[in-house]
């Protein structure tokens, strides 16, 4: 539960039948490495763990410490953010390929308008991902969003980037 005096005041004023305060649950999952979408590191287990979350906090390392190794050999937060984004895109592409194949099969058998419309959205997502863009980085119609919400694309989720710095990197 997130304490909020404004919420408490509203509850006192309106006396609702049920009280549901804001809450946030954060899961700390070990880092994503290059090649995770193909099984490296925690790989697909990591990506499966975040599939049904509502948003993602990307914590990237920006401190140097010889006692703390870095998977890539050196500290470069921009590179690390690019790796993470690339892996999320790769996982979305894997899921999308299966979705497109399924939609094409349904269209081949029955040709329902809904599947044709969904395939058009899927193809638009495919083009975005091939261009290295996240699903969240375009405007979608309400109808498109309804379908996109059923797909659990990792790159559709909102992202907050957190930079982990050390005392040496902190400038006062």
Sine and cosine of phi, psi and omega as CSV:
sin_phi,cos_phi,sin_psi,cos_psi,sin_omega,cos_omega
0.00,0.00,0.66,-0.75,0.04,-1.00
-0.99,-0.17,0.91,-0.43,0.00,-1.00
-0.89,0.45,0.69,-0.72,-0.03,-1.00
-0.44,-0.90,0.94,-0.35,-0.03,-1.00
-0.88,0.47,-0.53,0.85,0.02,-1.00
-0.89,0.45,-0.67,0.74,0.04,-1.00
-0.87,0.49,-0.74,0.68,0.00,-1.00
-0.85,0.52,-0.67,0.74,0.03,-1.00
-0.90,0.44,-0.66,0.75,0.02,-1.00
-0.90,0.43,-0.63,0.78,0.04,-1.00
-0.88,0.47,-0.67,0.74,0.02,-1.00
-0.90,0.44,-0.66,0.75,-0.06,-1.00
-0.94,0.34,-0.76,0.65,-0.15,-0.99
-0.99,-0.10,-0.25,0.97,0.02,-1.00
0.69,0.73,0.88,0.47,-0.03,-1.00
-0.93,0.38,0.38,-0.93,0.01,-1.00
-0.91,0.42,-0.64,0.77,0.03,-1.00
-0.83,-0.56,0.51,-0.86,-0.02,-1.00
-0.85,-0.53,0.89,-0.46,-0.01,-1.00
-0.80,-0.60,1.00,-0.10,0.00,-1.00
-0.95,0.31,0.34,-0.94,0.05,-1.00
-0.90,0.44,0.59,-0.81,0.02,-1.00
-0.59,-0.81,0.46,-0.89,0.06,-1.00
-0.64,-0.76,0.69,-0.72,0.07,-1.00
-0.88,-0.47,0.80,-0.60,0.00,-1.00
-0.90,-0.44,0.79,-0.62,0.07,-1.00
-0.96,-0.29,0.80,-0.60,0.05,-1.00
-1.00,-0.08,0.92,-0.39,-0.01,-1.00
-0.91,-0.41,0.69,-0.72,-0.02,-1.00
-0.80,0.60,0.46,-0.89,-0.15,-0.99
-0.83,0.56,0.40,-0.92,0.04,-1.00
-1.00,-0.08,0.71,-0.71,-0.01,-1.00
-0.90,-0.43,0.30,-0.95,0.08,-1.00
-0.86,0.52,0.72,-0.69,0.00,-1.00
1.00,-0.02,0.07,1.00,-0.03,-1.00
-0.86,0.50,-0.60,0.80,-0.02,-1.00
-0.92,0.40,-0.28,0.96,0.07,-1.00
-0.96,-0.28,0.19,0.98,0.11,-0.99
0.97,-0.26,-0.02,1.00,0.01,-1.00
-0.95,0.31,0.46,-0.89,-0.02,-1.00
0.87,0.48,-0.66,-0.75,0.08,-1.00
-0.97,0.22,-0.24,0.97,0.17,-0.99
0.74,0.67,-0.79,-0.61,-0.11,-0.99
-0.90,0.43,-0.43,0.90,0.06,-1.00
-0.89,0.46,-0.69,0.72,0.04,-1.00
-0.87,0.50,-0.77,0.64,-0.07,-1.00
-0.91,0.42,-0.57,0.82,0.06,-1.00
-0.93,0.38,-0.57,0.82,0.00,-1.00
-0.89,0.45,-0.52,0.86,-0.05,-1.00
-0.99,-0.16,-0.01,1.00,-0.06,-1.00
-0.83,0.56,-0.68,0.74,-0.11,-0.99
-0.98,-0.22,0.26,0.97,0.04,-1.00
-0.98,0.19,0.26,-0.96,-0.02,-1.00
-1.00,0.00,-0.37,0.93,-0.03,-1.00
-0.28,-0.96,0.20,-0.98,-0.07,-1.00
-0.77,-0.64,0.74,-0.68,0.21,-0.98
-0.99,-0.17,0.89,-0.47,0.10,-0.99
-1.00,-0.08,0.92,-0.40,0.07,-1.00
-0.99,-0.16,0.88,-0.48,0.00,-1.00
-0.90,-0.44,0.61,-0.79,-0.06,-1.00
-0.99,0.12,0.74,-0.68,0.05,-1.00
-0.75,-0.66,0.25,0.97,0.02,-1.00
-0.95,-0.32,0.48,-0.88,0.05,-1.00
-0.96,-0.29,0.70,-0.72,0.04,-1.00
-0.35,-0.94,0.90,-0.43,-0.05,-1.00
-0.88,0.47,-0.38,0.92,0.00,-1.00
-0.99,0.15,-0.19,0.98,0.00,-1.00
-0.91,-0.42,0.94,-0.33,-0.06,-1.00
-0.96,0.28,0.37,-0.93,0.06,-1.00
-0.83,-0.55,0.72,-0.69,-0.06,-1.00
-0.79,0.61,-0.61,0.79,-0.05,-1.00
-1.00,0.00,-0.03,1.00,0.06,-1.00
0.99,-0.12,-0.41,0.91,0.05,-1.00
-0.49,-0.87,0.27,-0.96,-0.05,-1.00
-1.00,0.02,0.84,-0.55,0.04,-1.00
-0.44,-0.90,1.00,0.00,-0.09,-1.00
-0.87,0.50,-0.57,0.82,0.01,-1.00
-0.91,0.42,-0.70,0.72,0.05,-1.00
-0.88,0.48,-0.68,0.73,-0.03,-1.00
-0.90,0.44,-0.63,0.78,0.06,-1.00
-0.90,0.43,-0.63,0.78,0.04,-1.00
-0.90,0.44,-0.65,0.76,0.03,-1.00
-0.88,0.47,-0.73,0.68,-0.01,-1.00
-0.87,0.50,-0.75,0.66,0.00,-1.00
-0.87,0.49,-0.67,0.74,0.01,-1.00
-0.89,0.46,-0.63,0.77,0.02,-1.00
-0.93,0.36,-0.63,0.78,0.05,-1.00
-0.91,0.42,-0.65,0.76,0.06,-1.00
-0.89,0.45,-0.69,0.72,0.00,-1.00
-0.88,0.48,-0.67,0.74,0.02,-1.00
-0.91,0.41,-0.67,0.74,0.06,-1.00
-0.87,0.50,-0.65,0.76,0.02,-1.00
-0.89,0.46,-0.65,0.76,0.03,-1.00
-0.87,0.49,-0.72,0.69,0.01,-1.00
-0.91,0.42,-0.66,0.75,-0.05,-1.00
-0.91,0.42,-0.62,0.78,0.02,-1.00
-0.85,0.53,-0.68,0.73,0.03,-1.00
-0.91,0.41,-0.66,0.75,0.00,-1.00
-0.90,0.45,-0.72,0.70,0.00,-1.00
-0.89,0.46,-0.69,0.73,0.02,-1.00
-0.87,0.49,-0.67,0.74,0.03,-1.00
-0.90,0.43,-0.68,0.73,0.02,-1.00
-0.91,0.42,-0.66,0.75,0.03,-1.00
-0.88,0.47,-0.60,0.80,0.04,-1.00
-0.92,0.39,-0.69,0.72,0.03,-1.00
-0.89,0.47,-0.68,0.74,0.00,-1.00
-0.91,0.42,-0.65,0.76,0.01,-1.00
-0.88,0.47,-0.63,0.78,-0.04,-1.00
-0.98,0.17,-0.74,0.68,-0.17,-0.99
-0.84,-0.54,-0.42,0.91,-0.02,-1.00
0.82,0.57,0.73,0.69,0.04,-1.00
-0.95,0.30,0.57,-0.82,-0.01,-1.00
-0.86,0.52,-0.61,0.79,-0.03,-1.00
-0.87,0.48,-0.66,0.75,0.01,-1.00
-0.94,0.35,-0.58,0.81,0.05,-1.00
-0.90,0.43,-0.69,0.72,0.03,-1.00
-0.90,0.44,-0.68,0.73,0.00,-1.00
-0.91,0.42,-0.62,0.79,0.03,-1.00
-0.90,0.44,-0.60,0.80,0.03,-1.00
-0.89,0.46,-0.67,0.74,0.05,-1.00
-0.91,0.42,-0.70,0.72,-0.01,-1.00
-0.86,0.51,-0.64,0.77,0.03,-1.00
-0.92,0.40,-0.59,0.81,0.06,-1.00
-0.91,0.41,-0.67,0.74,0.06,-1.00
-0.88,0.47,-0.68,0.73,0.00,-1.00
-0.85,0.53,-0.70,0.72,0.02,-1.00
-0.90,0.44,-0.65,0.76,0.03,-1.00
-0.88,0.47,-0.74,0.67,-0.04,-1.00
-0.90,0.44,-0.65,0.76,0.04,-1.00
-0.88,0.47,-0.51,0.86,0.03,-1.00
-0.99,0.10,0.03,1.00,0.02,-1.00
0.99,0.17,0.31,0.95,-0.01,-1.00
-0.97,-0.22,0.56,-0.83,0.03,-1.00
-0.98,0.18,0.45,-0.89,0.02,-1.00
-0.86,0.50,-0.55,0.83,-0.04,-1.00
-0.95,0.32,-0.16,0.99,-0.14,-0.99
-1.00,-0.04,0.46,0.89,0.10,-1.00
-0.55,-0.83,0.25,-0.97,0.07,-1.00
-1.00,0.06,0.73,-0.68,0.01,-1.00
-0.86,-0.51,0.51,-0.86,0.09,-1.00
-0.96,0.28,0.28,-0.96,0.04,-1.00
-0.85,0.52,-0.64,0.77,0.01,-1.00
-0.90,0.44,-0.68,0.73,0.03,-1.00
-0.88,0.48,-0.69,0.73,-0.03,-1.00
-0.89,0.45,-0.61,0.79,0.05,-1.00
-0.83,0.56,-0.73,0.69,0.00,-1.00
-0.94,0.33,-0.70,0.72,-0.02,-1.00
-0.85,0.52,-0.60,0.80,0.00,-1.00
-0.91,0.42,-0.35,0.94,0.03,-1.00
-1.00,0.09,-0.17,0.99,-0.12,-0.99
-0.99,-0.11,-0.34,0.94,0.02,-1.00
0.86,0.51,0.64,0.76,0.05,-1.00
-0.90,0.45,0.75,-0.66,-0.01,-1.00
-0.92,0.40,-0.56,0.83,-0.03,-1.00
-0.99,0.14,0.02,1.00,0.08,-1.00
-1.00,0.02,-0.28,0.96,-0.09,-1.00
-0.97,0.24,0.58,-0.81,0.07,-1.00
-0.91,0.41,0.53,-0.85,-0.07,-1.00
-0.79,-0.61,0.66,-0.75,0.16,-0.99
-0.87,-0.49,0.81,-0.59,0.04,-1.00
-1.00,-0.09,0.79,-0.62,0.04,-1.00
-0.88,-0.47,0.79,-0.62,-0.03,-1.00
-0.97,-0.24,0.87,-0.50,-0.03,-1.00
-1.00,0.00,0.95,-0.32,-0.01,-1.00
-0.92,-0.40,0.33,-0.94,0.05,-1.00
-0.98,-0.22,0.03,-1.00,-0.02,-1.00
-0.86,0.50,-0.59,0.80,-0.01,-1.00
-0.92,0.40,-0.54,0.84,-0.05,-1.00
-1.00,0.08,-0.29,0.96,-0.03,-1.00
-0.98,0.18,0.86,-0.50,-0.02,-1.00
-0.97,-0.23,0.81,-0.58,-0.02,-1.00
-0.99,-0.14,0.00,0.00,0.00,0.00
